[in-house]
């Protein structure tokens, strides 16, 4: 079983990520448009560069834990952070245990 503090930290991170999600996506979309505009010839790069700098500063002001990449996949039963299968949402030990008991349809432990 994982430490309760680590599990709570993950919950806090996912909550923050959902709060700031729209703001981050909007800022990144504006940045993409400005980069595209700057790459085209004949555009005034100085004014675009100032706008880009401002948007990048806004993006850096967002708390680190608000980004989705800071999160970590955890086992739904034990909270273990390593060896978690995406398909089942369980860690490797629980997948093996449930496969041996026959609780996961279509999955059997290999034996030869």
Gaussian input, Z-matrix of N, CA and C with variables (Angstrom, degrees):
# hf/3-21g

backbone

0 1
 N
 C     1     B1
 C     2     B2     1     A1
 N     3     B3     2     A2     1     D1
 C     4     B4     3     A3     2     D2
 C     5     B5     4     A4     3     D3
 N     6     B6     5     A5     4     D4
 C     7     B7     6     A6     5     D5
 C     8     B8     7     A7     6     D6
 N     9     B9     8     A8     7     D7
 C    10    B10     9     A9     8     D8
 C    11    B11    10    A10     9     D9
 N    12    B12    11    A11    10    D10
 C    13    B13    12    A12    11    D11
 C    14    B14    13    A13    12    D12
 N    15    B15    14    A14    13    D13
 C    16    B16    15    A15    14    D14
 C    17    B17    16    A16    15    D15
 N    18    B18    17    A17    16    D16
 C    19    B19    18    A18    17    D17
 C    20    B20    19    A19    18    D18
 N    21    B21    20    A20    19    D19
 C    22    B22    21    A21    20    D20
 C    23    B23    22    A22    21    D21
 N    24    B24    23    A23    22    D22
 C    25    B25    24    A24    23    D23
 C    26    B26    25    A25    24    D24
 N    27    B27    26    A26    25    D25
 C    28    B28    27    A27    26    D26
 C    29    B29    28    A28    27    D27
 N    30    B30    29    A29    28    D28
 C    31    B31    30    A30    29    D29
 C    32    B32    31    A31    30    D30
 N    33    B33    32    A32    31    D31
 C    34    B34    33    A33    32    D32
 C    35    B35    34    A34    33    D33
 N    36    B36    35    A35    34    D34
 C    37    B37    36    A36    35    D35
 C    38    B38    37    A37    36    D36
 N    39    B39    38    A38    37    D37
 C    40    B40    39    A39    38    D38
 C    41    B41    40    A40    39    D39
 N    42    B42    41    A41    40    D40
 C    43    B43    42    A42    41    D41
 C    44    B44    43    A43    42    D42
 N    45    B45    44    A44    43    D43
 C    46    B46    45    A45    44    D44
 C    47    B47    46    A46    45    D45
 N    48    B48    47    A47    46    D46
 C    49    B49    48    A48    47    D47
 C    50    B50    49    A49    48    D48
 N    51    B51    50    A50    49    D49
 C    52    B52    51    A51    50    D50
 C    53    B53    52    A52    51    D51
 N    54    B54    53    A53    52    D52
 C    55    B55    54    A54    53    D53
 C    56    B56    55    A55    54    D54
 N    57    B57    56    A56    55    D55
 C    58    B58    57    A57    56    D56
 C    59    B59    58    A58    57    D57
 N    60    B60    59    A59    58    D58
 C    61    B61    60    A60    59    D59
 C    62    B62    61    A61    60    D60
 N    63    B63    62    A62    61    D61
 C    64    B64    63    A63    62    D62
 C    65    B65    64    A64    63    D63
 N    66    B66    65    A65    64    D64
 C    67    B67    66    A66    65    D65
 C    68    B68    67    A67    66    D66
 N    69    B69    68    A68    67    D67
 C    70    B70    69    A69    68    D68
 C    71    B71    70    A70    69    D69
 N    72    B72    71    A71    70    D70
 C    73    B73    72    A72    71    D71
 C    74    B74    73    A73    72    D72
 N    75    B75    74    A74    73    D73
 C    76    B76    75    A75    74    D74
 C    77    B77    76    A76    75    D75
 N    78    B78    77    A77    76    D76
 C    79    B79    78    A78    77    D77
 C    80    B80    79    A79    78    D78
 N    81    B81    80    A80    79    D79
 C    82    B82    81    A81    80    D80
 C    83    B83    82    A82    81    D81
 N    84    B84    83    A83    82    D82
 C    85    B85    84    A84    83    D83
 C    86    B86    85    A85    84    D84
 N    87    B87    86    A86    85    D85
 C    88    B88    87    A87    86    D86
 C    89    B89    88    A88    87    D87
 N    90    B90    89    A89    88    D88
 C    91    B91    90    A90    89    D89
 C    92    B92    91    A91    90    D90
 N    93    B93    92    A92    91    D91
 C    94    B94    93    A93    92    D92
 C    95    B95    94    A94    93    D93
 N    96    B96    95    A95    94    D94
 C    97    B97    96    A96    95    D95
 C    98    B98    97    A97    96    D96
 N    99    B99    98    A98    97    D97
 C   100   B100    99    A99    98    D98
 C   101   B101   100   A100    99    D99
 N   102   B102   101   A101   100   D100
 C   103   B103   102   A102   101   D101
 C   104   B104   103   A103   102   D102
 N   105   B105   104   A104   103   D103
 C   106   B106   105   A105   104   D104
 C   107   B107   106   A106   105   D105
 N   108   B108   107   A107   106   D106
 C   109   B109   108   A108   107   D107
 C   110   B110   109   A109   108   D108
 N   111   B111   110   A110   109   D109
 C   112   B112   111   A111   110   D110
 C   113   B113   112   A112   111   D111
 N   114   B114   113   A113   112   D112
 C   115   B115   114   A114   113   D113
 C   116   B116   115   A115   114   D114
 N   117   B117   116   A116   115   D115
 C   118   B118   117   A117   116   D116
 C   119   B119   118   A118   117   D117
 N   120   B120   119   A119   118   D118
 C   121   B121   120   A120   119   D119
 C   122   B122   121   A121   120   D120
 N   123   B123   122   A122   121   D121
 C   124   B124   123   A123   122   D122
 C   125   B125   124   A124   123   D123
 N   126   B126   125   A125   124   D124
 C   127   B127   126   A126   125   D125
 C   128   B128   127   A127   126   D126
 N   129   B129   128   A128   127   D127
 C   130   B130   129   A129   128   D128
 C   131   B131   130   A130   129   D129
 N   132   B132   131   A131   130   D130
 C   133   B133   132   A132   131   D131
 C   134   B134   133   A133   132   D132
 N   135   B135   134   A134   133   D133
 C   136   B136   135   A135   134   D134
 C   137   B137   136   A136   135   D135
 N   138   B138   137   A137   136   D136
 C   139   B139   138   A138   137   D137
 C   140   B140   139   A139   138   D138
 N   141   B141   140   A140   139   D139
 C   142   B142   141   A141   140   D140
 C   143   B143   142   A142   141   D141
 N   144   B144   143   A143   142   D142
 C   145   B145   144   A144   143   D143
 C   146   B146   145   A145   144   D144
 N   147   B147   146   A146   145   D145
 C   148   B148   147   A147   146   D146
 C   149   B149   148   A148   147   D147
 N   150   B150   149   A149   148   D148
 C   151   B151   150   A150   149   D149
 C   152   B152   151   A151   150   D150
 N   153   B153   152   A152   151   D151
 C   154   B154   153   A153   152   D152
 C   155   B155   154   A154   153   D153
 N   156   B156   155   A155   154   D154
 C   157   B157   156   A156   155   D155
 C   158   B158   157   A157   156   D156
 N   159   B159   158   A158   157   D157
 C   160   B160   159   A159   158   D158
 C   161   B161   160   A160   159   D159
 N   162   B162   161   A161   160   D160
 C   163   B163   162   A162   161   D161
 C   164   B164   163   A163   162   D162
 N   165   B165   164   A164   163   D163
 C   166   B166   165   A165   164   D164
 C   167   B167   166   A166   165   D165
 N   168   B168   167   A167   166   D166
 C   169   B169   168   A168   167   D167
 C   170   B170   169   A169   168   D168
 N   171   B171   170   A170   169   D169
 C   172   B172   171   A171   170   D170
 C   173   B173   172   A172   171   D171
 N   174   B174   173   A173   172   D172
 C   175   B175   174   A174   173   D173
 C   176   B176   175   A175   174   D174
 N   177   B177   176   A176   175   D175
 C   178   B178   177   A177   176   D176
 C   179   B179   178   A178   177   D177
 N   180   B180   179   A179   178   D178
 C   181   B181   180   A180   179   D179
 C   182   B182   181   A181   180   D180
 N   183   B183   182   A182   181   D181
 C   184   B184   183   A183   182   D182
 C   185   B185   184   A184   183   D183
 N   186   B186   185   A185   184   D184
 C   187   B187   186   A186   185   D185
 C   188   B188   187   A187   186   D186
 N   189   B189   188   A188   187   D187
 C   190   B190   189   A189   188   D188
 C   191   B191   190   A190   189   D189
 N   192   B192   191   A191   190   D190
 C   193   B193   192   A192   191   D191
 C   194   B194   193   A193   192   D192
 N   195   B195   194   A194   193   D193
 C   196   B196   195   A195   194   D194
 C   197   B197   196   A196   195   D195
 N   198   B198   197   A197   196   D196
 C   199   B199   198   A198   197   D197
 C   200   B200   199   A199   198   D198
 N   201   B201   200   A200   199   D199
 C   202   B202   201   A201   200   D200
 C   203   B203   202   A202   201   D201
 N   204   B204   203   A203   202   D202
 C   205   B205   204   A204   203   D203
 C   206   B206   205   A205   204   D204
 N   207   B207   206   A206   205   D205
 C   208   B208   207   A207   206   D206
 C   209   B209   208   A208   207   D207
 N   210   B210   209   A209   208   D208
 C   211   B211   210   A210   209   D209
 C   212   B212   211   A211   210   D210
 N   213   B213   212   A212   211   D211
 C   214   B214   213   A213   212   D212
 C   215   B215   214   A214   213   D213
 N   216   B216   215   A215   214   D214
 C   217   B217   216   A216   215   D215
 C   218   B218   217   A217   216   D216
 N   219   B219   218   A218   217   D217
 C   220   B220   219   A219   218   D218
 C   221   B221   220   A220   219   D219
 N   222   B222   221   A221   220   D220
 C   223   B223   222   A222   221   D221
 C   224   B224   223   A223   222   D222
 N   225   B225   224   A224   223   D223
 C   226   B226   225   A225   224   D224
 C   227   B227   226   A226   225   D225
 N   228   B228   227   A227   226   D226
 C   229   B229   228   A228   227   D227
 C   230   B230   229   A229   228   D228
 N   231   B231   230   A230   229   D229
 C   232   B232   231   A231   230   D230
 C   233   B233   232   A232   231   D231
 N   234   B234   233   A233   232   D232
 C   235   B235   234   A234   233   D233
 C   236   B236   235   A235   234   D234
 N   237   B237   236   A236   235   D235
 C   238   B238   237   A237   236   D236
 C   239   B239   238   A238   237   D237
 N   240   B240   239   A239   238   D238
 C   241   B241   240   A240   239   D239
 C   242   B242   241   A241   240   D240
 N   243   B243   242   A242   241   D241
 C   244   B244   243   A243   242   D242
 C   245   B245   244   A244   243   D243
 N   246   B246   245   A245   244   D244
 C   247   B247   246   A246   245   D245
 C   248   B248   247   A247   246   D246
 N   249   B249   248   A248   247   D247
 C   250   B250   249   A249   248   D248
 C   251   B251   250   A250   249   D249
 N   252   B252   251   A251   250   D250
 C   253   B253   252   A252   251   D251
 C   254   B254   253   A253   252   D252
 N   255   B255   254   A254   253   D253
 C   256   B256   255   A255   254   D254
 C   257   B257   256   A256   255   D255
 N   258   B258   257   A257   256   D256
 C   259   B259   258   A258   257   D257
 C   260   B260   259   A259   258   D258
 N   261   B261   260   A260   259   D259
 C   262   B262   261   A261   260   D260
 C   263   B263   262   A262   261   D261
 N   264   B264   263   A263   262   D262
 C   265   B265   264   A264   263   D263
 C   266   B266   265   A265   264   D264
 N   267   B267   266   A266   265   D265
 C   268   B268   267   A267   266   D266
 C   269   B269   268   A268   267   D267
 N   270   B270   269   A269   268   D268
 C   271   B271   270   A270   269   D269
 C   272   B272   271   A271   270   D270
 N   273   B273   272   A272   271   D271
 C   274   B274   273   A273   272   D272
 C   275   B275   274   A274   273   D273
 N   276   B276   275   A275   274   D274
 C   277   B277   276   A276   275   D275
 C   278   B278   277   A277   276   D276
 N   279   B279   278   A278   277   D277
 C   280   B280   279   A279   278   D278
 C   281   B281   280   A280   279   D279
 N   282   B282   281   A281   280   D280
 C   283   B283   282   A282   281   D281
 C   284   B284   283   A283   282   D282
 N   285   B285   284   A284   283   D283
 C   286   B286   285   A285   284   D284
 C   287   B287   286   A286   285   D285
 N   288   B288   287   A287   286   D286
 C   289   B289   288   A288   287   D287
 C   290   B290   289   A289   288   D288
 N   291   B291   290   A290   289   D289
 C   292   B292   291   A291   290   D290
 C   293   B293   292   A292   291   D291
 N   294   B294   293   A293   292   D292
 C   295   B295   294   A294   293   D293
 C   296   B296   295   A295   294   D294
 N   297   B297   296   A296   295   D295
 C   298   B298   297   A297   296   D296
 C   299   B299   298   A298   297   D297
 N   300   B300   299   A299   298   D298
 C   301   B301   300   A300   299   D299
 C   302   B302   301   A301   300   D300
 N   303   B303   302   A302   301   D301
 C   304   B304   303   A303   302   D302
 C   305   B305   304   A304   303   D303
 N   306   B306   305   A305   304   D304
 C   307   B307   306   A306   305   D305
 C   308   B308   307   A307   306   D306
 N   309   B309   308   A308   307   D307
 C   310   B310   309   A309   308   D308
 C   311   B311   310   A310   309   D309
 N   312   B312   311   A311   310   D310
 C   313   B313   312   A312   311   D311
 C   314   B314   313   A313   312   D312
 N   315   B315   314   A314   313   D313
 C   316   B316   315   A315   314   D314
 C   317   B317   316   A316   315   D315
 N   318   B318   317   A317   316   D316
 C   319   B319   318   A318   317   D317
 C   320   B320   319   A319   318   D318
 N   321   B321   320   A320   319   D319
 C   322   B322   321   A321   320   D320
 C   323   B323   322   A322   321   D321
 N   324   B324   323   A323   322   D322
 C   325   B325   324   A324   323   D323
 C   326   B326   325   A325   324   D324
 N   327   B327   326   A326   325   D325
 C   328   B328   327   A327   326   D326
 C   329   B329   328   A328   327   D327
 N   330   B330   329   A329   328   D328
 C   331   B331   330   A330   329   D329
 C   332   B332   331   A331   330   D330
 N   333   B333   332   A332   331   D331
 C   334   B334   333   A333   332   D332
 C   335   B335   334   A334   333   D333

   B1=1.4411
   B2=1.5268
   B3=1.3113
   B4=1.4615
   B5=1.5200
   B6=1.3387
   B7=1.4598
   B8=1.5246
   B9=1.2965
   B10=1.4612
   B11=1.5226
   B12=1.3307
   B13=1.4608
   B14=1.5286
   B15=1.3337
   B16=1.4686
   B17=1.5279
   B18=1.3126
   B19=1.4654
   B20=1.5222
   B21=1.3254
   B22=1.4662
   B23=1.5257
   B24=1.3202
   B25=1.4586
   B26=1.5312
   B27=1.3270
   B28=1.4651
   B29=1.5283
   B30=1.3262
   B31=1.4640
   B32=1.5219
   B33=1.3194
   B34=1.4637
   B35=1.5236
   B36=1.3356
   B37=1.4682
   B38=1.5242
   B39=1.3206
   B40=1.4634
   B41=1.5236
   B42=1.3269
   B43=1.4627
   B44=1.5286
   B45=1.3264
   B46=1.4664
   B47=1.5225
   B48=1.3229
   B49=1.4595
   B50=1.5258
   B51=1.3169
   B52=1.4633
   B53=1.5290
   B54=1.3397
   B55=1.4620
   B56=1.5269
   B57=1.3182
   B58=1.4637
   B59=1.5252
   B60=1.3126
   B61=1.4679
   B62=1.5263
   B63=1.3214
   B64=1.4705
   B65=1.5245
   B66=1.3204
   B67=1.4600
   B68=1.5348
   B69=1.3134
   B70=1.4650
   B71=1.5229
   B72=1.3346
   B73=1.4660
   B74=1.5283
   B75=1.3230
   B76=1.4646
   B77=1.5242
   B78=1.3227
   B79=1.4611
   B80=1.5232
   B81=1.3226
   B82=1.4649
   B83=1.5259
   B84=1.3236
   B85=1.4660
   B86=1.5216
   B87=1.3291
   B88=1.4684
   B89=1.5223
   B90=1.3372
   B91=1.4650
   B92=1.5244
   B93=1.3262
   B94=1.4696
   B95=1.5263
   B96=1.3322
   B97=1.4649
   B98=1.5234
   B99=1.3290
   B100=1.4646
   B101=1.5269
   B102=1.3249
   B103=1.4727
   B104=1.5265
   B105=1.3210
   B106=1.4625
   B107=1.5230
   B108=1.3176
   B109=1.4634
   B110=1.5292
   B111=1.3411
   B112=1.4633
   B113=1.5221
   B114=1.3322
   B115=1.4674
   B116=1.5211
   B117=1.3253
   B118=1.4620
   B119=1.5267
   B120=1.2888
   B121=1.4623
   B122=1.5268
   B123=1.3248
   B124=1.4530
   B125=1.5009
   B126=1.3420
   B127=1.4578
   B128=1.5290
   B129=1.3216
   B130=1.4528
   B131=1.5228
   B132=1.3180
   B133=1.4654
   B134=1.5229
   B135=1.3340
   B136=1.4699
   B137=1.5256
   B138=1.3179
   B139=1.4680
   B140=1.5269
   B141=1.3118
   B142=1.4655
   B143=1.5280
   B144=1.3201
   B145=1.4610
   B146=1.5269
   B147=1.3335
   B148=1.4661
   B149=1.5269
   B150=1.3187
   B151=1.4613
   B152=1.5283
   B153=1.3249
   B154=1.4697
   B155=1.5222
   B156=1.3230
   B157=1.4629
   B158=1.5242
   B159=1.3167
   B160=1.4587
   B161=1.5328
   B162=1.3287
   B163=1.4684
   B164=1.5252
   B165=1.3252
   B166=1.4638
   B167=1.5266
   B168=1.3268
   B169=1.4680
   B170=1.5284
   B171=1.3236
   B172=1.4647
   B173=1.5226
   B174=1.3166
   B175=1.4624
   B176=1.5259
   B177=1.3306
   B178=1.4659
   B179=1.5210
   B180=1.3089
   B181=1.4658
   B182=1.5317
   B183=1.3019
   B184=1.4630
   B185=1.5325
   B186=1.3272
   B187=1.4699
   B188=1.5265
   B189=1.3006
   B190=1.4734
   B191=1.5231
   B192=1.3120
   B193=1.4619
   B194=1.5174
   B195=1.3300
   B196=1.4601
   B197=1.5253
   B198=1.3199
   B199=1.4640
   B200=1.5296
   B201=1.3091
   B202=1.4708
   B203=1.5242
   B204=1.3171
   B205=1.4588
   B206=1.5210
   B207=1.3262
   B208=1.4606
   B209=1.5229
   B210=1.3100
   B211=1.4582
   B212=1.5183
   B213=1.3117
   B214=1.4536
   B215=1.5249
   B216=1.3067
   B217=1.4581
   B218=1.5299
   B219=1.3209
   B220=1.4609
   B221=1.5248
   B222=1.3279
   B223=1.4624
   B224=1.5288
   B225=1.3193
   B226=1.4645
   B227=1.5263
   B228=1.3141
   B229=1.4680
   B230=1.5234
   B231=1.3338
   B232=1.4616
   B233=1.5220
   B234=1.3174
   B235=1.4587
   B236=1.5137
   B237=1.3272
   B238=1.4588
   B239=1.5289
   B240=1.3551
   B241=1.4587
   B242=1.5234
   B243=1.3041
   B244=1.4616
   B245=1.5224
   B246=1.3116
   B247=1.4542
   B248=1.5178
   B249=1.3315
   B250=1.4642
   B251=1.5194
   B252=1.3231
   B253=1.4603
   B254=1.5231
   B255=1.3259
   B256=1.4637
   B257=1.5258
   B258=1.3132
   B259=1.4642
   B260=1.5262
   B261=1.3239
   B262=1.4593
   B263=1.5236
   B264=1.3175
   B265=1.4586
   B266=1.5207
   B267=1.3315
   B268=1.4604
   B269=1.5215
   B270=1.3415
   B271=1.4574
   B272=1.5322
   B273=1.3191
   B274=1.4624
   B275=1.5230
   B276=1.3255
   B277=1.4650
   B278=1.5279
   B279=1.3293
   B280=1.4650
   B281=1.5306
   B282=1.3317
   B283=1.4699
   B284=1.5220
   B285=1.3225
   B286=1.4618
   B287=1.5301
   B288=1.3169
   B289=1.4656
   B290=1.5317
   B291=1.3260
   B292=1.4649
   B293=1.5238
   B294=1.3373
   B295=1.4678
   B296=1.5264
   B297=1.3226
   B298=1.4647
   B299=1.5370
   B300=1.3233
   B301=1.4610
   B302=1.5299
   B303=1.3478
   B304=1.4612
   B305=1.5114
   B306=1.3224
   B307=1.4597
   B308=1.5240
   B309=1.3245
   B310=1.4633
   B311=1.5313
   B312=1.3339
   B313=1.4745
   B314=1.5282
   B315=1.3214
   B316=1.4592
   B317=1.5056
   B318=1.3065
   B319=1.4687
   B320=1.5202
   B321=1.3397
   B322=1.4552
   B323=1.5147
   B324=1.2958
   B325=1.4610
   B326=1.5194
   B327=1.3188
   B328=1.4632
   B329=1.5144
   B330=1.3241
   B331=1.4646
   B332=1.5266
   B333=1.2923
   B334=1.4690
   B335=1.4945
   A1=109.08
   A2=115.96
   A3=121.48
   A4=110.22
   A5=114.68
   A6=119.11
   A7=109.58
   A8=115.34
   A9=120.51
   A10=111.03
   A11=116.58
   A12=120.03
   A13=111.28
   A14=117.09
   A15=120.63
   A16=110.49
   A17=116.17
   A18=120.52
   A19=109.92
   A20=116.62
   A21=120.90
   A22=111.25
   A23=117.21
   A24=121.01
   A25=110.61
   A26=116.18
   A27=120.43
   A28=111.07
   A29=116.35
   A30=119.90
   A31=110.43
   A32=116.37
   A33=121.70
   A34=110.30
   A35=116.35
   A36=120.58
   A37=111.53
   A38=116.86
   A39=119.00
   A40=111.13
   A41=116.21
   A42=119.84
   A43=110.71
   A44=116.87
   A45=120.98
   A46=111.20
   A47=116.16
   A48=120.63
   A49=110.69
   A50=116.64
   A51=119.11
   A52=111.33
   A53=117.27
   A54=120.72
   A55=111.67
   A56=116.29
   A57=121.42
   A58=113.47
   A59=117.89
   A60=122.05
   A61=112.63
   A62=117.18
   A63=121.23
   A64=111.40
   A65=116.29
   A66=120.52
   A67=110.76
   A68=116.66
   A69=121.15
   A70=110.35
   A71=116.90
   A72=120.35
   A73=111.78
   A74=117.52
   A75=120.70
   A76=110.92
   A77=116.11
   A78=120.38
   A79=110.91
   A80=116.95
   A81=120.22
   A82=111.46
   A83=116.96
   A84=120.50
   A85=110.42
   A86=117.14
   A87=120.24
   A88=110.73
   A89=116.48
   A90=120.31
   A91=111.35
   A92=116.85
   A93=120.24
   A94=111.05
   A95=115.67
   A96=119.61
   A97=111.42
   A98=116.99
   A99=119.93
   A100=111.41
   A101=117.14
   A102=119.68
   A103=110.69
   A104=115.43
   A105=119.60
   A106=110.44
   A107=116.32
   A108=121.60
   A109=110.85
   A110=116.68
   A111=120.83
   A112=111.67
   A113=116.77
   A114=119.68
   A115=112.45
   A116=116.40
   A117=119.13
   A118=109.58
   A119=115.44
   A120=119.60
   A121=110.55
   A122=115.59
   A123=121.07
   A124=114.62
   A125=118.48
   A126=120.10
   A127=109.32
   A128=115.90
   A129=121.99
   A130=108.34
   A131=116.80
   A132=121.43
   A133=112.39
   A134=118.39
   A135=120.55
   A136=112.28
   A137=116.90
   A138=119.52
   A139=111.03
   A140=116.28
   A141=120.21
   A142=109.95
   A143=116.57
   A144=120.67
   A145=110.90
   A146=117.30
   A147=120.60
   A148=111.20
   A149=116.24
   A150=120.33
   A151=110.78
   A152=115.61
   A153=120.43
   A154=110.07
   A155=116.88
   A156=120.42
   A157=111.94
   A158=116.17
   A159=120.54
   A160=111.16
   A161=116.51
   A162=120.23
   A163=111.01
   A164=117.44
   A165=119.93
   A166=111.07
   A167=116.64
   A168=119.71
   A169=110.63
   A170=116.79
   A171=120.29
   A172=110.99
   A173=115.99
   A174=120.63
   A175=110.72
   A176=116.82
   A177=120.10
   A178=112.23
   A179=117.79
   A180=121.14
   A181=112.53
   A182=116.75
   A183=120.88
   A184=108.04
   A185=118.98
   A186=120.85
   A187=111.87
   A188=115.69
   A189=120.71
   A190=111.98
   A191=115.99
   A192=120.12
   A193=112.97
   A194=117.54
   A195=120.42
   A196=111.69
   A197=117.58
   A198=120.55
   A199=109.89
   A200=115.20
   A201=121.49
   A202=111.59
   A203=117.84
   A204=121.05
   A205=112.97
   A206=117.44
   A207=119.87
   A208=111.76
   A209=116.56
   A210=120.70
   A211=111.76
   A212=115.50
   A213=120.86
   A214=108.35
   A215=116.18
   A216=120.10
   A217=108.93
   A218=116.37
   A219=121.09
   A220=110.71
   A221=115.04
   A222=121.55
   A223=108.46
   A224=116.08
   A225=120.41
   A226=112.18
   A227=116.83
   A228=119.37
   A229=112.92
   A230=116.21
   A231=119.92
   A232=113.78
   A233=118.13
   A234=121.18
   A235=112.81
   A236=117.61
   A237=121.78
   A238=109.11
   A239=115.93
   A240=119.64
   A241=113.17
   A242=117.40
   A243=119.41
   A244=110.73
   A245=115.26
   A246=120.03
   A247=113.07
   A248=116.70
   A249=120.65
   A250=109.10
   A251=116.40
   A252=122.14
   A253=109.56
   A254=116.02
   A255=120.53
   A256=111.37
   A257=115.54
   A258=120.35
   A259=112.20
   A260=116.67
   A261=120.62
   A262=113.02
   A263=117.89
   A264=121.19
   A265=112.13
   A266=115.95
   A267=122.13
   A268=110.18
   A269=115.88
   A270=119.35
   A271=108.94
   A272=115.22
   A273=120.84
   A274=112.82
   A275=117.86
   A276=119.72
   A277=111.44
   A278=116.60
   A279=120.17
   A280=111.10
   A281=116.99
   A282=119.44
   A283=109.12
   A284=117.18
   A285=121.49
   A286=110.48
   A287=115.95
   A288=120.91
   A289=111.32
   A290=116.90
   A291=120.80
   A292=111.62
   A293=116.72
   A294=119.57
   A295=110.17
   A296=116.57
   A297=120.33
   A298=110.79
   A299=116.46
   A300=120.42
   A301=111.97
   A302=116.54
   A303=120.63
   A304=113.28
   A305=117.56
   A306=121.29
   A307=113.17
   A308=117.17
   A309=120.73
   A310=107.18
   A311=117.31
   A312=120.30
   A313=111.55
   A314=115.81
   A315=121.96
   A316=115.19
   A317=118.44
   A318=121.84
   A319=108.41
   A320=115.08
   A321=120.39
   A322=108.84
   A323=115.65
   A324=120.30
   A325=107.97
   A326=114.42
   A327=119.39
   A328=110.24
   A329=116.12
   A330=120.68
   A331=107.98
   A332=116.38
   A333=120.57
   A334=111.36
   D1=133.57
   D2=-179.50
   D3=-75.19
   D4=160.09
   D5=176.93
   D6=-63.40
   D7=139.41
   D8=-178.71
   D9=-62.82
   D10=-34.57
   D11=-179.17
   D12=-64.07
   D13=-35.92
   D14=179.57
   D15=-69.66
   D16=-39.96
   D17=178.74
   D18=-64.80
   D19=-42.84
   D20=178.61
   D21=-65.30
   D22=-36.60
   D23=178.01
   D24=-62.97
   D25=-40.39
   D26=177.81
   D27=-64.43
   D28=-40.08
   D29=177.97
   D30=-62.91
   D31=-41.78
   D32=179.11
   D33=-62.81
   D34=-42.61
   D35=179.72
   D36=-63.81
   D37=-42.75
   D38=-179.24
   D39=-67.29
   D40=-34.97
   D41=177.17
   D42=-65.91
   D43=-43.93
   D44=178.02
   D45=-63.62
   D46=-39.82
   D47=-179.36
   D48=-62.77
   D49=-38.98
   D50=179.04
   D51=-71.11
   D52=-31.92
   D53=178.40
   D54=-66.63
   D55=-45.29
   D56=-173.84
   D57=-92.24
   D58=-1.05
   D59=-173.64
   D60=-54.70
   D61=-50.25
   D62=-177.43
   D63=-62.92
   D64=-43.67
   D65=-178.79
   D66=-62.11
   D67=-43.98
   D68=-179.40
   D69=-65.10
   D70=-45.76
   D71=-178.82
   D72=-63.73
   D73=-41.07
   D74=178.81
   D75=-63.12
   D76=-44.91
   D77=-178.95
   D78=-63.83
   D79=-42.89
   D80=179.85
   D81=-65.60
   D82=-37.25
   D83=178.23
   D84=-65.44
   D85=-42.29
   D86=177.23
   D87=-62.43
   D88=-40.89
   D89=178.39
   D90=-62.76
   D91=-43.32
   D92=178.45
   D93=-59.08
   D94=-44.03
   D95=179.54
   D96=-63.50
   D97=-41.01
   D98=179.55
   D99=-67.80
   D100=-39.98
   D101=176.97
   D102=-61.85
   D103=-41.69
   D104=179.11
   D105=-64.46
   D106=-42.10
   D107=179.13
   D108=-64.76
   D109=-38.71
   D110=-179.50
   D111=-70.13
   D112=-30.15
   D113=-178.18
   D114=-73.90
   D115=-21.89
   D116=179.01
   D117=-75.37
   D118=143.66
   D119=-177.97
   D120=-74.19
   D121=150.86
   D122=177.00
   D123=87.68
   D124=1.27
   D125=179.67
   D126=-92.59
   D127=152.91
   D128=179.73
   D129=-80.95
   D130=102.93
   D131=-171.88
   D132=-72.07
   D133=-29.55
   D134=-176.71
   D135=-63.25
   D136=-45.80
   D137=179.90
   D138=-69.44
   D139=-37.41
   D140=178.84
   D141=-67.16
   D142=-38.95
   D143=-179.46
   D144=-62.56
   D145=-39.77
   D146=177.69
   D147=-62.62
   D148=-40.76
   D149=178.48
   D150=-65.99
   D151=-40.10
   D152=179.16
   D153=-62.65
   D154=-45.13
   D155=178.89
   D156=-59.24
   D157=-42.85
   D158=-179.33
   D159=-63.41
   D160=-43.57
   D161=179.61
   D162=-66.58
   D163=-38.15
   D164=178.53
   D165=-65.35
   D166=-37.90
   D167=176.71
   D168=-64.38
   D169=-40.35
   D170=177.47
   D171=-62.06
   D172=-39.28
   D173=-179.99
   D174=-68.25
   D175=-34.16
   D176=179.90
   D177=-75.14
   D178=-20.29
   D179=178.64
   D180=-75.97
   D181=-17.83
   D182=178.24
   D183=-66.97
   D184=135.47
   D185=-179.47
   D186=-58.34
   D187=148.22
   D188=-178.52
   D189=-59.02
   D190=-42.25
   D191=-176.93
   D192=-70.78
   D193=-5.71
   D194=179.29
   D195=-82.09
   D196=-10.72
   D197=-179.60
   D198=-86.02
   D199=140.65
   D200=-175.07
   D201=-63.95
   D202=-31.67
   D203=-176.07
   D204=-68.87
   D205=-14.85
   D206=178.25
   D207=-75.48
   D208=-20.43
   D209=-178.67
   D210=-71.01
   D211=161.84
   D212=-179.09
   D213=-135.29
   D214=138.42
   D215=179.07
   D216=-72.80
   D217=134.62
   D218=-178.89
   D219=-128.96
   D220=153.04
   D221=176.14
   D222=-64.59
   D223=136.58
   D224=-177.49
   D225=-72.67
   D226=-23.99
   D227=-179.00
   D228=-92.72
   D229=-48.93
   D230=-172.70
   D231=-101.55
   D232=-21.97
   D233=-177.06
   D234=85.96
   D235=4.63
   D236=-179.85
   D237=-63.67
   D238=140.14
   D239=-174.56
   D240=-99.75
   D241=-11.44
   D242=-177.43
   D243=-111.73
   D244=147.01
   D245=177.55
   D246=69.45
   D247=38.04
   D248=-178.38
   D249=-97.61
   D250=125.34
   D251=178.44
   D252=-84.32
   D253=127.59
   D254=-179.31
   D255=-63.04
   D256=-40.10
   D257=-174.75
   D258=-61.71
   D259=-36.31
   D260=-175.89
   D261=-105.90
   D262=-23.21
   D263=-175.84
   D264=73.47
   D265=21.13
   D266=-178.16
   D267=-123.67
   D268=156.42
   D269=176.80
   D270=-78.35
   D271=166.34
   D272=-172.86
   D273=-60.68
   D274=-35.63
   D275=-178.87
   D276=-68.36
   D277=-38.90
   D278=179.53
   D279=-72.95
   D280=-35.27
   D281=176.51
   D282=-62.95
   D283=-43.82
   D284=179.44
   D285=-63.61
   D286=-44.92
   D287=-179.58
   D288=-61.91
   D289=-46.38
   D290=-178.93
   D291=-70.25
   D292=-32.65
   D293=176.95
   D294=-66.13
   D295=-39.90
   D296=179.72
   D297=-66.21
   D298=-33.88
   D299=179.65
   D300=-81.59
   D301=-12.97
   D302=-179.92
   D303=81.97
   D304=22.76
   D305=-177.85
   D306=-87.57
   D307=-9.93
   D308=176.93
   D309=-108.51
   D310=110.23
   D311=-176.54
   D312=-60.99
   D313=134.02
   D314=176.06
   D315=80.17
   D316=4.69
   D317=-178.50
   D318=-118.70
   D319=127.98
   D320=177.97
   D321=-132.70
   D322=147.48
   D323=176.36
   D324=-74.99
   D325=133.58
   D326=-178.59
   D327=-72.27
   D328=138.88
   D329=173.61
   D330=-148.40
   D331=129.71
   D332=179.48
   D333=-143.52

